[in-house]
Amino acid sequence: MDVPARARHVHADPATLHDIVRNLVENAVNDSPDGAEVHVAATHDGAYHVMTVSDSGPGIPEEDLARVFERFYRVDKSRSTPGGTGLGLAIVRHLVELHGGHASVRNRPNGGAEFIVTLPAESAIGAQHRSASAP
């Protein structure tokens, strides 16, 4: 993990962020060979928080990159763990967009995939969550 102190505080719904991170990390682990590394990093530039989850697996075929966030879409059923529904990344995209953000994916130059989640520093859901928990 590579998350500097200023990128550790995101104004968003904690349960939603948990679901986003869990889905991305589970996918990276499930679609990588044994012993592969999964790297989670985050940055903050004042206006946006950017989180990346990358793996050292086989990557995603170019023709599938544009479709991985579609509901029920599975890149290669033989690579996925049994019981996968193809909903995890669609859920990620939906939750990120609820926060006013964007989710994308690309292949890494040396192999593996990298998922990028960009969230505005002040998301609407985060503001709602803070006001709901305020006394």
C-alpha positions as CSV (number, residue, x, y, z in Angstrom):
1,M,0.0,0.0,0.0
2,D,1.1,3.5,-0.7
3,V,-1.2,6.0,0.9
4,P,0.3,9.3,2.1
5,A,-1.3,10.9,5.2
6,R,-3.1,13.7,3.2
7,A,-4.8,11.1,1.0
8,R,-6.2,9.1,4.0
9,H,-9.2,11.3,4.7
10,V,-11.9,11.2,2.1
11,H,-15.3,12.9,2.6
12,A,-17.5,10.0,1.5
13,D,-19.7,7.3,2.9
14,P,-17.4,4.8,4.7
15,A,-19.5,1.8,3.8
16,T,-19.5,2.8,0.2
17,L,-15.8,3.3,0.1
18,H,-15.3,-0.1,1.8
19,D,-17.4,-1.8,-1.0
20,I,-15.4,0.0,-3.7
21,V,-12.0,-1.0,-2.3
22,R,-13.1,-4.5,-1.4
23,N,-14.5,-5.2,-4.9
24,L,-11.4,-3.9,-6.6
25,V,-8.9,-5.8,-4.4
26,E,-10.9,-9.0,-4.6
27,N,-10.9,-8.8,-8.4
28,A,-7.2,-8.1,-8.5
29,V,-6.5,-11.1,-6.2
30,N,-8.9,-13.4,-8.0
31,D,-7.6,-12.5,-11.5
32,S,-3.9,-12.8,-10.7
33,P,-1.8,-16.0,-10.4
34,D,-0.7,-17.3,-7.0
35,G,2.1,-15.2,-5.6
36,A,1.2,-12.1,-7.7
37,E,1.3,-8.7,-6.0
38,V,-1.7,-6.3,-5.6
39,H,-0.8,-2.7,-5.0
40,V,-3.2,-0.1,-3.6
41,A,-2.2,3.5,-3.7
42,A,-3.9,6.9,-3.2
43,T,-3.1,10.5,-3.8
44,H,-4.8,13.8,-3.1
45,D,-4.2,17.0,-5.1
46,G,-6.7,19.3,-3.4
47,A,-9.6,18.9,-5.8
48,Y,-9.6,15.1,-6.2
49,H,-8.7,11.9,-4.4
50,V,-7.3,9.2,-6.8
51,M,-7.0,5.6,-5.7
52,T,-5.4,2.9,-7.8
53,V,-5.6,-0.8,-7.4
54,S,-3.1,-2.7,-9.7
55,D,-2.1,-6.3,-10.0
56,S,0.7,-8.2,-11.7
57,G,-1.7,-10.7,-13.4
58,P,-2.3,-11.2,-17.1
59,G,-4.1,-7.9,-17.7
60,I,-7.3,-7.4,-19.7
61,P,-7.6,-8.0,-23.4
62,E,-7.8,-4.7,-25.2
63,E,-11.2,-5.5,-26.7
64,D,-12.7,-6.1,-23.1
65,L,-11.3,-2.9,-21.5
66,A,-14.3,-0.8,-22.5
67,R,-16.8,-3.4,-21.1
68,V,-15.4,-4.4,-17.7
69,F,-17.8,-2.1,-15.8
70,E,-20.9,-3.5,-17.5
71,R,-23.3,-5.5,-15.4
72,F,-22.8,-9.3,-15.7
73,Y,-19.8,-8.9,-18.0
74,R,-16.9,-11.3,-17.3
75,V,-13.7,-11.0,-19.3
76,D,-12.9,-14.7,-19.3
77,K,-15.1,-17.1,-17.4
78,S,-12.3,-19.6,-17.2
79,R,-10.1,-17.1,-15.3
80,S,-12.7,-16.0,-12.8
81,T,-13.4,-17.7,-9.5
82,P,-16.4,-20.0,-9.5
83,G,-19.6,-18.2,-8.5
84,G,-18.6,-14.7,-9.8
85,T,-21.6,-12.9,-11.2
86,G,-19.9,-10.1,-13.2
87,L,-21.5,-7.5,-10.9
88,G,-18.5,-6.3,-8.8
89,L,-17.1,-3.8,-11.2
90,A,-20.5,-2.5,-12.2
91,I,-21.2,-1.9,-8.5
92,V,-17.8,-0.1,-8.2
93,R,-18.7,2.2,-11.1
94,H,-22.2,2.9,-9.8
95,L,-20.9,3.8,-6.2
96,V,-18.1,5.9,-7.6
97,E,-20.5,7.9,-9.8
98,L,-22.9,8.4,-6.8
99,H,-20.0,10.3,-5.2
100,G,-19.5,12.4,-8.3
101,G,-16.4,10.5,-9.4
102,H,-15.1,8.4,-12.2
103,A,-13.8,4.8,-12.5
104,S,-11.6,3.6,-15.3
105,V,-9.2,0.8,-16.1
106,R,-6.1,0.3,-18.2
107,N,-3.4,-2.3,-18.7
108,R,0.0,-1.7,-17.1
109,P,2.9,-1.5,-19.5
110,N,4.7,-4.4,-17.8
111,G,1.6,-6.6,-17.3
112,G,-1.4,-6.6,-15.1
113,A,-4.4,-4.2,-14.9
114,E,-4.8,-0.9,-13.0
115,F,-8.1,0.3,-11.9
116,I,-8.4,4.1,-11.2
117,V,-11.0,5.7,-9.0
118,T,-11.2,9.5,-9.0
119,L,-13.4,11.1,-6.4
120,P,-14.0,14.8,-5.9
121,A,-12.5,16.1,-2.6
122,E,-15.9,17.2,-1.5
123,S,-18.5,14.6,-2.7
124,A,-22.2,15.0,-2.3
125,I,-22.6,11.7,-0.4
126,G,-19.7,12.6,1.9
127,A,-21.4,15.9,2.7
128,Q,-24.7,14.2,3.4
129,H,-23.0,11.6,5.6
130,R,-21.2,14.3,7.6
131,S,-24.4,16.3,8.1
132,A,-26.4,13.2,9.1
133,S,-23.9,12.3,11.7
134,A,-23.5,15.8,13.1
135,P,-25.1,16.5,16.5
